[in-house]
Amino acid sequence: MALSPAPRPHSDTTVARTRATAAVAALVTVGAGLGLRAVTTGDVAKYGGDALYTLLILSLVVLAAPRATPLKAAGVALAVSWGVEFLQLSGLPADLSRHSTAARLILGSTFNAPDLFWYVIGAIAGGLVMAASARHAGGRRA
C-alpha cells in the first residue's frame, strides 16, 4: 500500500479549503459587524466597524485570490479601504448613500481621517490571523 504524497502548498484541495475558510470568515465578519452595532454605540461601534470592514475586504480578497500571501491580502484590503475612504472626499459616496442602503454600507458617506488608522488595525489583525493559520496548516501536513 503506497502512501499518498503530502498535499502541495497550493493544491486544488488547499485552494478549495482556503476559499471555504475565507467565505466563512466573511460571513462571521458581517455577523460581528452587525452584532457590534447592535450592542455598542459611539466610537466602539464606529471604529470597530472600520476594522471589521477591512477584515471583510481581506476575506473577500482571499476568496478571490486564495494563493495570496497574508501580506499581499492585507495590503490589498488596506488599499481598498483607504481608496473608499478617500473617495468620500469627492462627495460621490454621499450622493449614492442617500439613494441606497447598500451604497451607504459599502462606500460610507463622509471622510473621517481616524478611520484610516482603524483600517490599518483591521489589516494587521487579518494578516496576522492569516499568517498564523498558514503556519498551523503547514505544521499539520509535516
PyRosetta script that sets phi, psi and omega in degrees:
from pyrosetta import init, pose_from_sequence

init()
pose = pose_from_sequence("MALSPAPRPHSDTTVARTRATAAVAALVTVGAGLGLRAVTTGDVAKYGGDALYTLLILSLVVLAAPRATPLKAAGVALAVSWGVEFLQLSGLPADLSRHSTAARLILGSTFNAPDLFWYVIGAIAGGLVMAASARHAGGRRA")
pose.set_psi(1, 122.3)
pose.set_omega(1, -177.6)
pose.set_phi(2, -86.0)
pose.set_psi(2, 141.9)
pose.set_omega(2, 175.2)
pose.set_phi(3, -79.4)
pose.set_psi(3, 137.8)
pose.set_omega(3, 177.6)
pose.set_phi(4, -77.4)
pose.set_psi(4, 144.9)
pose.set_omega(4, -178.8)
pose.set_phi(5, -68.1)
pose.set_psi(5, 154.4)
pose.set_omega(5, 176.0)
pose.set_phi(6, -63.4)
pose.set_psi(6, 145.5)
pose.set_omega(6, 179.9)
pose.set_phi(7, -61.1)
pose.set_psi(7, 141.8)
pose.set_omega(7, 174.6)
pose.set_phi(8, -67.4)
pose.set_psi(8, 153.7)
pose.set_omega(8, -177.7)
pose.set_phi(9, -55.7)
pose.set_psi(9, -30.8)
pose.set_omega(9, -178.4)
pose.set_phi(10, -122.9)
pose.set_psi(10, 39.6)
pose.set_omega(10, 178.6)
pose.set_phi(11, -69.1)
pose.set_psi(11, 165.6)
pose.set_omega(11, 178.6)
pose.set_phi(12, -57.2)
pose.set_psi(12, -37.7)
pose.set_omega(12, 179.0)
pose.set_phi(13, -65.5)
pose.set_psi(13, -43.4)
pose.set_omega(13, 179.5)
pose.set_phi(14, -64.9)
pose.set_psi(14, -42.4)
pose.set_omega(14, 179.0)
pose.set_phi(15, -62.5)
pose.set_psi(15, -45.0)
pose.set_omega(15, 179.4)
pose.set_phi(16, -62.7)
pose.set_psi(16, -41.6)
pose.set_omega(16, 178.6)
pose.set_phi(17, -64.7)
pose.set_psi(17, -41.5)
pose.set_omega(17, 179.0)
pose.set_phi(18, -63.1)
pose.set_psi(18, -43.7)
pose.set_omega(18, 178.9)
pose.set_phi(19, -64.4)
pose.set_psi(19, -42.2)
pose.set_omega(19, 179.5)
pose.set_phi(20, -63.0)
pose.set_psi(20, -42.5)
pose.set_omega(20, 178.7)
pose.set_phi(21, -63.8)
pose.set_psi(21, -41.4)
pose.set_omega(21, 178.9)
pose.set_phi(22, -64.6)
pose.set_psi(22, -39.0)
pose.set_omega(22, 178.4)
pose.set_phi(23, -64.5)
pose.set_psi(23, -43.5)
pose.set_omega(23, 177.6)
pose.set_phi(24, -63.9)
pose.set_psi(24, -42.9)
pose.set_omega(24, 179.2)
pose.set_phi(25, -60.7)
pose.set_psi(25, -39.5)
pose.set_omega(25, 178.2)
pose.set_phi(26, -63.1)
pose.set_psi(26, -44.8)
pose.set_omega(26, 179.2)
pose.set_phi(27, -64.2)
pose.set_psi(27, -42.6)
pose.set_omega(27, 178.8)
pose.set_phi(28, -63.6)
pose.set_psi(28, -39.5)
pose.set_omega(28, -179.8)
pose.set_phi(29, -65.3)
pose.set_psi(29, -43.0)
pose.set_omega(29, 176.5)
pose.set_phi(30, -61.0)
pose.set_psi(30, -45.2)
pose.set_omega(30, 177.7)
pose.set_phi(31, -60.6)
pose.set_psi(31, -41.2)
pose.set_omega(31, 178.8)
pose.set_phi(32, -64.6)
pose.set_psi(32, -39.4)
pose.set_omega(32, 178.4)
pose.set_phi(33, -65.0)
pose.set_psi(33, -44.3)
pose.set_omega(33, 177.9)
pose.set_phi(34, -65.3)
pose.set_psi(34, -40.7)
pose.set_omega(34, 178.3)
pose.set_phi(35, -64.6)
pose.set_psi(35, -41.5)
pose.set_omega(35, 179.0)
pose.set_phi(36, -60.1)
pose.set_psi(36, -44.3)
pose.set_omega(36, 179.2)
pose.set_phi(37, -66.8)
pose.set_psi(37, -29.9)
pose.set_omega(37, -178.1)
pose.set_phi(38, -76.0)
pose.set_psi(38, -30.4)
pose.set_omega(38, -173.4)
pose.set_phi(39, -110.9)
pose.set_psi(39, -8.4)
pose.set_omega(39, 179.5)
pose.set_phi(40, -131.1)
pose.set_psi(40, 167.6)
pose.set_omega(40, 177.0)
pose.set_phi(41, -139.7)
pose.set_psi(41, 177.4)
pose.set_omega(41, 173.3)
pose.set_phi(42, 65.8)
pose.set_psi(42, -143.8)
pose.set_omega(42, -174.4)
pose.set_phi(43, -63.5)
pose.set_psi(43, -34.7)
pose.set_omega(43, 179.9)
pose.set_phi(44, -61.5)
pose.set_psi(44, -47.5)
pose.set_omega(44, 179.8)
pose.set_phi(45, -66.7)
pose.set_psi(45, -44.6)
pose.set_omega(45, -176.4)
pose.set_phi(46, -64.3)
pose.set_psi(46, -56.0)
pose.set_omega(46, -173.8)
pose.set_phi(47, -78.6)
pose.set_psi(47, -31.1)
pose.set_omega(47, 171.4)
pose.set_phi(48, -61.9)
pose.set_psi(48, -39.9)
pose.set_omega(48, 176.5)
pose.set_phi(49, -63.1)
pose.set_psi(49, -36.4)
pose.set_omega(49, 177.7)
pose.set_phi(50, -62.5)
pose.set_psi(50, -46.3)
pose.set_omega(50, 179.2)
pose.set_phi(51, -62.8)
pose.set_psi(51, -42.2)
pose.set_omega(51, 179.6)
pose.set_phi(52, -66.3)
pose.set_psi(52, -33.2)
pose.set_omega(52, 176.9)
pose.set_phi(53, -58.0)
pose.set_psi(53, -46.7)
pose.set_omega(53, 179.2)
pose.set_phi(54, -68.4)
pose.set_psi(54, -36.3)
pose.set_omega(54, 174.9)
pose.set_phi(55, -61.4)
pose.set_psi(55, -40.3)
pose.set_omega(55, 178.1)
pose.set_phi(56, -63.1)
pose.set_psi(56, -45.4)
pose.set_omega(56, 178.7)
pose.set_phi(57, -61.5)
pose.set_psi(57, -41.5)
pose.set_omega(57, 177.5)
pose.set_phi(58, -58.9)
pose.set_psi(58, -43.9)
pose.set_omega(58, 178.1)
pose.set_phi(59, -60.7)
pose.set_psi(59, -40.7)
pose.set_omega(59, 179.6)
pose.set_phi(60, -69.1)
pose.set_psi(60, -34.6)
pose.set_omega(60, 175.6)
pose.set_phi(61, -62.3)
pose.set_psi(61, -46.6)
pose.set_omega(61, -179.5)
pose.set_phi(62, -66.6)
pose.set_psi(62, -36.3)
pose.set_omega(62, 176.5)
pose.set_phi(63, -60.4)
pose.set_psi(63, -42.3)
pose.set_omega(63, -179.1)
pose.set_phi(64, -79.1)
pose.set_psi(64, -33.1)
pose.set_omega(64, -176.5)
pose.set_phi(65, -134.0)
pose.set_psi(65, 76.4)
pose.set_omega(65, -172.9)
pose.set_phi(66, -65.6)
pose.set_psi(66, -14.3)
pose.set_omega(66, 178.6)
pose.set_phi(67, -89.6)
pose.set_psi(67, -0.2)
pose.set_omega(67, -179.6)
pose.set_phi(68, -63.1)
pose.set_psi(68, 139.6)
pose.set_omega(68, 175.6)
pose.set_phi(69, -73.1)
pose.set_psi(69, 159.8)
pose.set_omega(69, 177.7)
pose.set_phi(70, -55.9)
pose.set_psi(70, -40.7)
pose.set_omega(70, -179.4)
pose.set_phi(71, -64.9)
pose.set_psi(71, -43.8)
pose.set_omega(71, 179.7)
pose.set_phi(72, -67.0)
pose.set_psi(72, -44.2)
pose.set_omega(72, -179.5)
pose.set_phi(73, -62.8)
pose.set_psi(73, -44.0)
pose.set_omega(73, 178.8)
pose.set_phi(74, -65.5)
pose.set_psi(74, -39.5)
pose.set_omega(74, 179.0)
pose.set_phi(75, -64.0)
pose.set_psi(75, -43.4)
pose.set_omega(75, 178.2)
pose.set_phi(76, -65.6)
pose.set_psi(76, -43.8)
pose.set_omega(76, 179.5)
pose.set_phi(77, -60.8)
pose.set_psi(77, -42.6)
pose.set_omega(77, 179.2)
pose.set_phi(78, -65.8)
pose.set_psi(78, -42.8)
pose.set_omega(78, 179.8)
pose.set_phi(79, -62.2)
pose.set_psi(79, -42.2)
pose.set_omega(79, 178.2)
pose.set_phi(80, -64.8)
pose.set_psi(80, -45.3)
pose.set_omega(80, 179.6)
pose.set_phi(81, -59.5)
pose.set_psi(81, -47.3)
pose.set_omega(81, 178.9)
pose.set_phi(82, -65.2)
pose.set_psi(82, -39.9)
pose.set_omega(82, 178.8)
pose.set_phi(83, -59.6)
pose.set_psi(83, -44.0)
pose.set_omega(83, 178.2)
pose.set_phi(84, -64.6)
pose.set_psi(84, -42.0)
pose.set_omega(84, 179.6)
pose.set_phi(85, -62.1)
pose.set_psi(85, -46.5)
pose.set_omega(85, 180.0)
pose.set_phi(86, -68.7)
pose.set_psi(86, -29.3)
pose.set_omega(86, 175.1)
pose.set_phi(87, -59.9)
pose.set_psi(87, -29.8)
pose.set_omega(87, 180.0)
pose.set_phi(88, -62.8)
pose.set_psi(88, -20.7)
pose.set_omega(88, 176.1)
pose.set_phi(89, -66.3)
pose.set_psi(89, -21.8)
pose.set_omega(89, -177.8)
pose.set_phi(90, -81.0)
pose.set_psi(90, -18.5)
pose.set_omega(90, -177.0)
pose.set_phi(91, 89.0)
pose.set_psi(91, -15.5)
pose.set_omega(91, -179.5)
pose.set_phi(92, -60.5)
pose.set_psi(92, -48.0)
pose.set_omega(92, 178.2)
pose.set_phi(93, -59.6)
pose.set_psi(93, -36.8)
pose.set_omega(93, 178.6)
pose.set_phi(94, -63.4)
pose.set_psi(94, -42.5)
pose.set_omega(94, 177.7)
pose.set_phi(95, -62.3)
pose.set_psi(95, -46.9)
pose.set_omega(95, -180.0)
pose.set_phi(96, -65.6)
pose.set_psi(96, -36.9)
pose.set_omega(96, -177.6)
pose.set_phi(97, -66.0)
pose.set_psi(97, -28.6)
pose.set_omega(97, 177.7)
pose.set_phi(98, -66.7)
pose.set_psi(98, -23.1)
pose.set_omega(98, -175.7)
pose.set_phi(99, -107.7)
pose.set_psi(99, -10.5)
pose.set_omega(99, -173.4)
pose.set_phi(100, -148.7)
pose.set_psi(100, 124.7)
pose.set_omega(100, 175.4)
pose.set_phi(101, -64.3)
pose.set_psi(101, -39.0)
pose.set_omega(101, 179.4)
pose.set_phi(102, -61.0)
pose.set_psi(102, -44.0)
pose.set_omega(102, 178.6)
pose.set_phi(103, -62.9)
pose.set_psi(103, -39.0)
pose.set_omega(103, 179.2)
pose.set_phi(104, -63.7)
pose.set_psi(104, -41.3)
pose.set_omega(104, -179.4)
pose.set_phi(105, -71.1)
pose.set_psi(105, -36.0)
pose.set_omega(105, -176.0)
pose.set_phi(106, -85.9)
pose.set_psi(106, -42.3)
pose.set_omega(106, -172.8)
pose.set_phi(107, -104.1)
pose.set_psi(107, -15.8)
pose.set_omega(107, -174.7)
pose.set_phi(108, 69.1)
pose.set_psi(108, -163.0)
pose.set_omega(108, -178.7)
pose.set_phi(109, -143.8)
pose.set_psi(109, -30.9)
pose.set_omega(109, -171.3)
pose.set_phi(110, -130.3)
pose.set_psi(110, 131.2)
pose.set_omega(110, 177.4)
pose.set_phi(111, -64.5)
pose.set_psi(111, 136.6)
pose.set_omega(111, 177.3)
pose.set_phi(112, -143.6)
pose.set_psi(112, 106.5)
pose.set_omega(112, -174.4)
pose.set_phi(113, -53.0)
pose.set_psi(113, -39.6)
pose.set_omega(113, 179.6)
pose.set_phi(114, -60.9)
pose.set_psi(114, -22.9)
pose.set_omega(114, 177.3)
pose.set_phi(115, -57.4)
pose.set_psi(115, -35.1)
pose.set_omega(115, -177.6)
pose.set_phi(116, -58.1)
pose.set_psi(116, -40.7)
pose.set_omega(116, 177.9)
pose.set_phi(117, -63.1)
pose.set_psi(117, -45.3)
pose.set_omega(117, -176.3)
pose.set_phi(118, -69.9)
pose.set_psi(118, -26.9)
pose.set_omega(118, 172.8)
pose.set_phi(119, -65.7)
pose.set_psi(119, -38.2)
pose.set_omega(119, 177.0)
pose.set_phi(120, -61.6)
pose.set_psi(120, -44.1)
pose.set_omega(120, 179.0)
pose.set_phi(121, -58.9)
pose.set_psi(121, -45.0)
pose.set_omega(121, 177.9)
pose.set_phi(122, -62.4)
pose.set_psi(122, -41.7)
pose.set_omega(122, 179.6)
pose.set_phi(123, -65.8)
pose.set_psi(123, -42.3)
pose.set_omega(123, 179.0)
pose.set_phi(124, -63.9)
pose.set_psi(124, -47.3)
pose.set_omega(124, -179.3)
pose.set_phi(125, -60.0)
pose.set_psi(125, -47.2)
pose.set_omega(125, -180.0)
pose.set_phi(126, -64.2)
pose.set_psi(126, -42.0)
pose.set_omega(126, 178.2)
pose.set_phi(127, -63.2)
pose.set_psi(127, -39.6)
pose.set_omega(127, 178.9)
pose.set_phi(128, -67.1)
pose.set_psi(128, -41.7)
pose.set_omega(128, 177.8)
pose.set_phi(129, -63.8)
pose.set_psi(129, -42.0)
pose.set_omega(129, 179.5)
pose.set_phi(130, -63.1)
pose.set_psi(130, -44.1)
pose.set_omega(130, 179.7)
pose.set_phi(131, -64.9)
pose.set_psi(131, -42.6)
pose.set_omega(131, 179.0)
pose.set_phi(132, -64.5)
pose.set_psi(132, -39.6)
pose.set_omega(132, 178.8)
pose.set_phi(133, -64.4)
pose.set_psi(133, -41.0)
pose.set_omega(133, 179.0)
pose.set_phi(134, -65.5)
pose.set_psi(134, -40.8)
pose.set_omega(134, 177.8)
pose.set_phi(135, -64.2)
pose.set_psi(135, -42.3)
pose.set_omega(135, -179.9)
pose.set_phi(136, -64.0)
pose.set_psi(136, -45.0)
pose.set_omega(136, 179.2)
pose.set_phi(137, -64.2)
pose.set_psi(137, -37.6)
pose.set_omega(137, 178.5)
pose.set_phi(138, -65.7)
pose.set_psi(138, -37.0)
pose.set_omega(138, 179.1)
pose.set_phi(139, -68.3)
pose.set_psi(139, -31.9)
pose.set_omega(139, 178.6)
pose.set_phi(140, -68.1)
pose.set_psi(140, -33.2)
pose.set_omega(140, -176.5)
pose.set_phi(141, -79.0)
pose.set_psi(141, -22.2)
pose.set_omega(141, -174.7)
pose.set_phi(142, -69.5)
pose.dump_pdb("model.pdb")
